Amino acid sequence: MKHVRNNIYEQGGTFYELESTTMSDNKITADFRPIKGVPSIRREDLRFKCVVSNAEDEKRLRFALLAKGYSMTYVNPGHSFRMCFISFREGKLFGNDALAFCSEKCPLVTYEQALDLIAQVEKPEPVPEFDIKPLQPVLWKQKPKIKGINDTVWHLDFYADRMNMFNFACVGNINADCLLPYNSNTATLNNDFYYPEGWWECKDGKPVWVSAK
């Protein structure tokens, strides 16, 4: 039986999921259940490290990540193209020296396996277009500095414009962290703590759609 990834295995063209393991008389017994095809990898679960031997393959890998909605920009581009030590975790791409590469706690795969893993990642959800206009009714709220503590409700206001690198500006508040257009779909959020499926935040001076998933 061939290990595919995580708890997924393949044998004779059929895929199986490992359900449980038991030990008796110093023997380990594994229970598998057949599944139809290989389930998609959740976007947040993609993790790997691999060695890439040339610039063309390295470029192909980065564009494969881009096609799945990830950033193709390195967090720390610390490699040369004589030998490229790449790791990917937490949605971020890292270029490592040999020592850092060895200490990375990511599954070691071949270049071809890395491309296969990326291909199995679920498709990114379409991002809505930011089309909120000045003086349009909106809902805004502050994000708590500590998650789950001192959270705030959504407030009804009018959008002014993006103010700085990290906040939106509304008529009644110039430091709004989260923003939503006020309409029939969002009206029930007014004076509520609830976080919907998604909202806008301001990052590096640009509106970014944030999903609650």
Beta strands, then each sheet from edge to edge (+ up, - down):
strand 1: 2-5
strand 2: 8-11
strand 3: 14-24
strand 4: 27-35
strand 5: 48-52
strand 6: 74-77
strand 7: 84-89
strand 8: 92-96
strand 9: 137-141
strand 10: 155-162
strand 11: 168-170
strand 12: 178-181
strand 13: 198-203
strand 14: 206-211
sheet 1: 1+ 2- 3+ 4-
sheet 2: 5+ 7- 8+ 6+
sheet 3: 11+ 10- 9+ 12- 13+ 14-
end
